[in-house]
């Protein structure tokens, strides 16, 4: 799946250690932070304009230093002309900017960047507090996270009637997480019923094949049901003894759009 942040194509450097389960590359971190960035982690001077639709807004410096914690390298800043810098990372000779999307179509001149240092940035107590909050929220999210499924959707089949509309979408994709890595085998199918008031009820069914964290080849069947109003609650069937707990514990899921499909994050409740 393609990502939109600057330098995503080469953001493949490995994490320094396994301190953050499920975070192996900067792309993994970006996918996790999309659910962690919030108004409270946004720079105060920009907070009034922060929205969930533009989550990277006002998050650059604390994110760049968090990236440095996990992947090493250096932090640089592009001068913005108002005395501030937009921070990004260079690791292993590759530059990438997890918060570049906040600029929309504006192209930054990364060649004019100046190295940035955490002792200077974190001399501001409020910024250091936001950095600690971002780390805390990421840790809480990763503790609950079981699996991330990147779904590539085929063109939908749809029909409309007097009581609403129905959509069927077949899909493929891959799954990764701290306990399992694999892919969707055969086409998965997502069926949606959309009522006249716009409420969508979803039921997606698919099977994964891969390896669990003990290196055992296994399969996982997932049925993800819910609605845009009540949330999504997957149920699981698996032949992996390691993952058998997933059949018993309450699960929840978030579904967010990514280029060409959706990303499903399955978590403990």
C-alpha positions as CSV (number, residue, x, y, z in Angstrom):
1,X,0.0,0.0,0.0
2,X,1.3,3.4,-0.8
3,X,1.7,6.1,1.8
4,X,1.5,9.9,1.3
5,X,4.2,11.2,3.6
6,X,7.4,12.6,2.1
7,X,10.1,9.9,1.6
8,X,7.8,6.9,2.4
9,X,9.3,4.8,-0.4
10,X,12.6,4.7,1.4
11,X,11.3,4.6,4.9
12,X,12.3,1.0,5.4
13,X,15.1,1.3,8.0
14,X,14.7,-1.2,10.9
15,X,13.9,-0.3,14.4
16,X,16.9,-0.2,16.8
17,X,15.2,-2.8,19.1
18,X,11.9,-4.4,19.8
19,X,10.8,-1.9,22.4
20,X,7.7,-1.0,20.3
21,X,6.0,-4.3,19.4
22,X,4.6,-4.1,15.8
23,X,6.8,-1.2,14.8
24,X,9.4,-2.5,12.5
25,X,9.8,0.4,10.1
26,X,8.8,4.1,10.0
27,X,5.8,3.2,7.8
28,X,4.6,1.0,10.7
29,X,5.1,4.0,13.1
30,X,3.2,6.3,10.8
31,X,0.3,3.9,10.6
32,X,0.2,3.7,14.4
33,X,0.5,7.4,15.0
34,X,-2.5,8.2,12.7
35,X,-4.5,6.9,15.7
36,X,-2.4,8.6,18.3
37,X,-1.9,12.2,17.2
38,X,-4.5,14.4,18.8
39,X,-5.3,18.1,19.7
40,X,-3.4,17.7,23.0
41,X,-0.2,16.7,21.1
42,X,-0.5,19.5,18.6
43,X,1.5,22.7,19.1
44,X,-0.5,25.1,21.1
45,X,-0.3,28.0,18.6
46,X,-1.8,25.6,16.0
47,X,-4.3,23.7,18.1
48,X,-7.4,25.6,17.2
49,X,-7.0,24.4,13.6
50,X,-6.1,20.8,14.3
51,X,-8.7,18.2,13.0
52,X,-8.8,14.4,12.9
53,X,-8.8,14.8,9.1
54,X,-5.4,16.5,9.2
55,X,-3.8,14.6,12.2
56,X,-0.2,15.5,11.4
57,X,-0.9,19.2,11.8
58,X,1.4,20.8,14.4
59,X,3.0,17.5,15.3
60,X,6.4,17.7,13.6
61,X,9.1,18.2,16.2
62,X,7.8,15.8,18.8
63,X,7.1,13.2,16.1
64,X,10.6,13.6,14.6
65,X,12.3,13.0,18.0
66,X,10.1,10.0,18.7
67,X,11.2,8.6,15.3
68,X,14.8,9.2,16.4
69,X,14.1,7.3,19.6
70,X,12.9,4.2,17.7
71,X,15.1,4.3,14.5
72,X,18.1,6.5,15.4
73,X,19.5,8.9,12.8
74,X,19.3,12.7,13.0
75,X,16.5,15.3,13.1
76,X,16.6,18.2,10.6
77,X,14.4,21.3,10.2
78,X,13.2,23.2,7.1
79,X,13.1,26.9,7.8
80,X,9.5,28.2,7.5
81,X,10.3,31.9,7.3
82,X,8.6,32.8,10.6
83,X,11.4,31.7,12.9
84,X,10.1,28.2,13.2
85,X,11.3,24.9,11.6
86,X,9.5,22.0,10.2
87,X,11.2,18.9,11.5
88,X,11.9,15.6,9.7
89,X,14.2,12.7,9.9
90,X,17.3,11.3,8.1
91,X,18.2,7.8,8.9
92,X,20.8,5.7,7.0
93,X,21.1,8.4,4.4
94,X,17.3,8.4,3.7
95,X,15.1,11.4,4.5
96,X,11.5,11.0,5.4
97,X,8.9,13.2,7.0
98,X,6.0,11.5,8.8
99,X,4.1,14.8,9.2
100,X,4.5,16.3,5.7
101,X,0.9,15.8,4.8
102,X,-0.1,18.8,6.8
103,X,1.3,21.0,4.0
104,X,-1.0,19.6,1.4
105,X,0.3,20.4,-2.1
106,X,3.0,22.7,-0.8
107,X,6.5,21.4,-1.5
108,X,9.1,22.0,1.1
109,X,12.8,22.5,0.3
110,X,14.4,19.8,2.3
111,X,17.8,20.7,0.9
112,X,17.9,23.9,3.1
113,X,17.4,21.9,6.3
114,X,19.3,22.6,9.5
115,X,20.1,19.9,12.1
116,X,17.9,20.1,15.2
117,X,18.7,19.0,18.7
118,X,16.3,17.7,21.4
119,X,17.9,19.6,24.2
120,X,17.0,22.9,22.5
121,X,13.5,21.8,21.6
122,X,12.7,20.2,24.9
123,X,13.9,23.2,26.8
124,X,10.3,24.3,26.3
125,X,8.4,22.5,29.0
126,X,5.2,22.4,27.1
127,X,6.8,20.8,24.1
128,X,8.6,18.2,26.2
129,X,5.2,17.4,27.9
130,X,3.6,16.9,24.5
131,X,6.4,14.6,23.5
132,X,5.9,12.5,26.6
133,X,2.2,12.4,26.0
134,X,2.7,11.2,22.4
135,X,5.0,8.4,23.7
136,X,2.5,7.4,26.3
137,X,-0.4,7.3,23.9
138,X,1.6,5.3,21.4
139,X,2.5,2.8,24.1
140,X,-1.1,2.4,25.2
141,X,-2.2,1.9,21.6
142,X,0.5,-0.7,21.0
143,X,-0.3,-2.6,24.2
144,X,-3.8,-3.2,22.8
145,X,-2.9,-3.8,19.2
146,X,-3.1,-7.4,17.9
147,X,-3.1,-7.1,14.2
148,X,-3.1,-4.6,11.3
149,X,-4.6,-5.7,8.0
150,X,-4.0,-3.6,4.9
151,X,-6.8,-4.2,2.5
152,X,-6.7,-3.6,-1.3
153,X,-10.2,-3.3,-2.6
154,X,-11.6,-4.4,-5.9
155,X,-14.3,-2.2,-7.6
156,X,-17.6,-2.4,-5.7
157,X,-20.8,-4.0,-6.8
158,X,-23.8,-2.0,-5.7
159,X,-27.6,-1.9,-5.9
160,X,-30.1,0.7,-4.6
161,X,-33.7,0.2,-3.6
162,X,-36.5,1.8,-1.6
163,X,-35.0,0.8,1.8
164,X,-31.4,1.9,1.1
165,X,-28.5,0.4,-0.8
166,X,-26.2,-2.6,-0.6
167,X,-22.6,-2.9,-1.6
168,X,-20.3,-5.9,-2.1
169,X,-16.5,-5.5,-2.3
170,X,-14.0,-8.3,-2.8
171,X,-10.5,-7.7,-1.5
172,X,-7.0,-9.0,-1.0
173,X,-4.3,-7.8,1.3
174,X,-1.6,-8.5,4.0
175,X,-1.6,-8.6,7.8
176,X,1.2,-7.8,10.2
177,X,1.5,-7.5,14.0
178,X,3.5,-8.6,17.0
179,X,1.9,-12.0,17.0
180,X,1.2,-12.9,13.4
181,X,2.3,-12.0,9.8
182,X,0.6,-13.2,6.7
183,X,-1.7,-12.5,3.9
184,X,-5.4,-12.8,2.9
185,X,-5.9,-16.1,1.0
186,X,-8.6,-16.2,-1.6
187,X,-10.8,-13.1,-1.9
188,X,-12.3,-11.6,1.2
189,X,-15.7,-10.1,0.9
190,X,-17.1,-7.0,2.5
191,X,-20.9,-6.5,2.4
192,X,-22.4,-3.2,3.4
193,X,-26.0,-2.2,3.9
194,X,-26.5,1.6,3.8
195,X,-29.8,3.0,5.2
196,X,-31.5,6.1,3.8
197,X,-30.0,8.2,6.7
198,X,-26.5,7.2,5.6
199,X,-25.8,4.7,8.4
200,X,-23.6,1.9,7.1
201,X,-23.7,-1.7,8.6
202,X,-20.7,-3.7,7.6
203,X,-19.9,-7.4,7.6
204,X,-16.5,-8.4,6.3
205,X,-15.2,-12.0,6.2
206,X,-11.7,-13.2,5.2
207,X,-9.1,-15.8,6.0
208,X,-5.4,-15.1,6.7
209,X,-2.5,-17.6,6.2
210,X,1.0,-17.0,7.6
211,X,3.1,-17.6,10.7
212,X,2.5,-16.8,14.3
213,X,5.2,-15.4,16.6
214,X,6.4,-18.9,17.4
215,X,7.1,-19.6,13.7
216,X,4.1,-22.0,13.3
217,X,2.2,-21.9,10.0
218,X,-1.4,-21.1,10.7
219,X,-4.7,-19.7,9.5
220,X,-7.0,-17.1,11.0
221,X,-10.6,-16.6,9.9
222,X,-11.9,-13.1,10.8
223,X,-15.5,-11.8,10.7
224,X,-15.7,-8.1,11.3
225,X,-19.2,-6.8,12.0
226,X,-20.5,-3.4,13.1
227,X,-21.7,0.0,11.9
228,X,-20.5,3.5,11.6
229,X,-22.5,4.4,14.7
230,X,-21.7,1.5,17.0
231,X,-18.1,0.6,16.0
232,X,-16.7,-2.7,14.8
233,X,-16.3,-6.0,16.7
234,X,-14.4,-8.8,15.0
235,X,-14.7,-12.5,15.9
236,X,-11.9,-15.0,15.2
237,X,-11.3,-18.7,14.5
238,X,-7.7,-19.9,14.3
239,X,-5.7,-23.1,14.4
240,X,-2.8,-21.5,16.2
241,X,-2.4,-22.5,19.9
242,X,-0.6,-19.2,20.5
243,X,-3.5,-17.1,19.2
244,X,-6.3,-19.3,20.6
245,X,-7.0,-16.6,23.2
246,X,-8.2,-14.3,20.4
247,X,-11.3,-16.6,20.0
248,X,-12.3,-15.8,23.6
249,X,-11.5,-12.2,24.4
250,X,-13.5,-9.2,23.4
251,X,-12.1,-7.4,20.3
252,X,-12.7,-4.1,18.6
253,X,-11.5,-2.7,15.3
254,X,-11.0,0.6,13.6
255,X,-11.4,0.9,9.8
256,X,-9.7,3.9,8.1
257,X,-9.1,4.7,4.5
258,X,-5.7,4.4,2.8
259,X,-4.8,4.7,-0.8
260,X,-6.5,1.9,-2.7
261,X,-8.3,0.4,0.2
262,X,-8.7,0.5,4.0
263,X,-6.6,-0.4,7.0
264,X,-8.1,-2.5,9.7
265,X,-6.6,-2.4,13.2
266,X,-7.7,-5.1,15.5
267,X,-7.3,-4.6,19.2
268,X,-8.1,-6.0,22.6
269,X,-11.0,-4.1,24.2
